[in-house]
């Protein structure tokens, strides 16, 4: 068996059993302890598993909180990101605001005369009182857990709008992909993403360790990524200079 095949089988066994010992794997594959130690080291280095003394444990994916839970978390990083994002906003722009607790912070401080479309209830509550903003809510069925609206008809209206800039949040940045927990939410985002001249991601680096199910795009598809601190070198290299990072 080639090493690559053995590594994949180790991951499958780890998922089934919850933990593995080096001795178990020596017996299972009929190889030496040194071979299994090297395999375990590779999986730990690739962050596919967590090494322990004499064994291996799965990487624990962090649970994605609902909108209210995220809003109650410390907002210092979110506020920093929001203030950086204001640099990309100019008077008379046509803008899309995603459903995001970080973008909600941006909604609170925006002071330019702009037109904004969003499917977020919380953005509507904030921006509806801002005299500088011509705000448009994209309606439909209300999804209570993450506080957004969706309908196919409202989604289709986005195809006819060419946004100057669109701001997106993220539930997860794992594996170089920007993903979320609600399929209908992502369907709405994809429409705005497709028709926007400039695409801006507002997301903390901590989202890299989280996992969610519905993919919006690759991280490298964004023109800007505004975050709380400098990402790891490996992540920056994976973007290959296609995305400007601000922190």
Secondary structure, DSSP 8 states (H G I E B T S, - for coil): --HHHHHHHHHHHHHHHSEEEHHHHHHHHT--HHHHHHHHHHHHHTTSEEEETTEEEE---B----HHHHHTS--HHHHHHHHHHGGG--TT-EEEE-S-HHHHHHHHH--S-EEEEE-BHHHHHHHTT-TTEEEEE--SEEETTTTEEE-HHHHHHGGG--EEEEEE--SB-GGGEEEES-HHHHHHHHHHHHTEEEEEEE--GGGGGB--SEEEEEGGG-SEEE-SS---HHHHHHHTTSSEEE-
